[in-house]
Amino acid sequence: RMVGMAVSVVLASGSVWAADKHDEKVKKDLFAVITLEGQPCGAVISFTRQGDADYIAVCQTGDRYHVTMVPEGRVSVKKL
C-alpha cells in the first residue's frame, strides 16, 4: 500500500524535468504500479496522458492498461 501511495503522488505531481527524463520516469512508475497489481507487462514502452494522474500504458507484452488515481489516493489499474 505504501508503494502505491508513493507512486500515486508521483503520478499526480508536476515535473520541471526535461520531457525525455520525465517520460522515462513516468514509464518506470507506470511499470511499477502495473507490476505491483500482478499484471504482466515486461516494460512500459509508451504511454498517453489522459489527464491529471490518468494514463494509458502500453507494455512490451502488448498489453494495455488504464492507470489512474481514484478517491482516497489509491491507484487503479485496469487492463484494456
Secondary structure in CASP SS format (residue, H / E / C, confidence):
PFRMAT SS
TARGET T0000
AUTHOR 0000-0000-0000
METHOD secondary structure of the structure
MODEL  1
R C 1.00
M H 1.00
V H 1.00
G H 1.00
M H 1.00
A H 1.00
V H 1.00
S H 1.00
V H 1.00
V H 1.00
L H 1.00
A H 1.00
S C 1.00
G C 1.00
S C 1.00
V C 1.00
W C 1.00
A C 1.00
A H 1.00
D H 1.00
K H 1.00
H H 1.00
D H 1.00
E H 1.00
K H 1.00
V H 1.00
K H 1.00
K H 1.00
D H 1.00
L H 1.00
F H 1.00
A H 1.00
V H 1.00
I H 1.00
T H 1.00
L H 1.00
E C 1.00
G C 1.00
Q C 1.00
P C 1.00
C C 1.00
G C 1.00
A C 1.00
V E 1.00
I E 1.00
S E 1.00
F E 1.00
T E 1.00
R E 1.00
Q E 1.00
G E 1.00
D C 1.00
A C 1.00
D E 1.00
Y E 1.00
I E 1.00
A E 1.00
V E 1.00
C E 1.00
Q C 1.00
T C 1.00
G C 1.00
D C 1.00
R E 1.00
Y E 1.00
H E 1.00
V E 1.00
T E 1.00
M E 1.00
V E 1.00
P H 1.00
E H 1.00
G H 1.00
R E 1.00
V E 1.00
S E 1.00
V E 1.00
K E 1.00
K E 1.00
L C 1.00
END
